[in-house]
Amino acid sequence: MLQGVRDRPVTWVQALIRQWERVPIRVQARITIALPLVAVIISALLAISGNSERVAIETDIQRKFEVSAALGGLSSLMVNAETGMRGYLLTGQAEFLEPFDQASRELAPAVASLRGLASAEPGEGPRTDILGRLGDVEDLSARQMADLSFQRAAVASGLAVTDPELRRHLEYGKQLMDRIRAEVGAMQAEERELLDARIAEINAIRVRDYVSVGLALVAALATRFLAWFLFRRGILRRVDRLTENLRDRRNGSPTPMEAPTKRDQMGQLEREVHLLDR
């Protein structure tokens, strides 16, 4: 039984070889040429696909850096506006209002730029999440700017810094600023996590490309060996039989040839030699 199991692969291989020997020589030549090219084509396709994926991921990585930087810029605007307003409240000097005026000018463009970057986030779920959180930051920033404007107007009208109402607004503004810092920090942390995930993806693609190149090299060598084996088993074997027959014929003891079954170019030559035996 064990001997029978060992014979099965041999029988299967021999059956494939017999099928190969029935293939016309022109088709055999095309197959032996095409086989090594298959590995090269597959490797090229994988390289093109990997390069396309890397370009998309690198673009997303760049966008995440821009989102994180823009969030930091927005937070700095709000912190500077609050700090400048506190300086104005304490001193009454108008130069302390410059950070607040700058924030008033640049807040809307900064939020619009962030919305544009967030809208390019791949995936509907992450995109919806970041846009929603950005909406919260925008709302908090608008409320903070409105409260700072009230503080400015109150001091300009002669209200003392120690007035209870103004102190309530100062406390309210601090709460808003704390929430803005926390929300921006959470968004930046999330962007860093997504950035790490994208970097891991691009590293995985790089490893896959290396593996595919190695496999393509192995496959190219294997298919080249297979092509050589098939060529030797098919074309060269038939040429050897013809050469042996003609050599024996020249020596006066021709070896009988079997009737050729193929109708290719080599088969025509075999048929002509076979007819000489009649």
ZIURWO-V442052 format. One record per residue. SS is DSSP state (2 for helix, 1 for strand, 0 for the rest). Layout:
((SS) (SS))
//
This chain:
((0) (2) (2) (2) (2) (2) (2) (2) (2) (2) (2) (2) (2) (2) (2) (2) (2) (2) (2) (2) (2) (0) (0) (0) (2) (2) (2) (2) (2) (2) (2) (2) (2) (2) (2) (2) (2) (2) (2) (2) (2) (2) (2) (2) (2) (2) (2) (2) (2) (2) (2) (2) (2) (2) (2) (2) (2) (2) (2) (2) (2) (2) (2) (2) (2) (2) (2) (2) (2) (2) (2) (2) (2) (2) (2) (2) (2) (2) (2) (2) (2) (2) (2) (2) (2) (2) (2) (2) (2) (2) (2) (0) (0) (2) (2) (2) (2) (2) (2) (2) (2) (2) (2) (2) (2) (2) (2) (2) (2) (2) (2) (2) (2) (2) (2) (2) (2) (2) (2) (0) (0) (0) (0) (2) (2) (2) (2) (2) (2) (2) (2) (2) (2) (2) (2) (2) (2) (2) (2) (2) (2) (2) (2) (2) (2) (2) (2) (2) (2) (2) (2) (2) (2) (2) (2) (2) (0) (0) (0) (0) (0) (0) (0) (2) (2) (2) (2) (2) (2) (2) (2) (2) (2) (2) (2) (2) (2) (2) (2) (2) (2) (2) (2) (2) (2) (2) (2) (2) (2) (2) (2) (2) (2) (2) (2) (2) (2) (2) (2) (2) (2) (2) (2) (2) (2) (2) (2) (2) (2) (2) (2) (2) (2) (2) (2) (2) (2) (2) (2) (2) (2) (2) (2) (2) (2) (2) (2) (2) (2) (2) (2) (2) (2) (2) (2) (2) (2) (2) (2) (2) (2) (2) (2) (2) (2) (2) (2) (2) (2) (2) (0) (0) (0) (0) (0) (0) (0) (0) (0) (0) (0) (0) (0) (0) (2) (2) (2) (2) (2) (2) (2) (2) (2) (2) (2) (2) (0) (0))
//
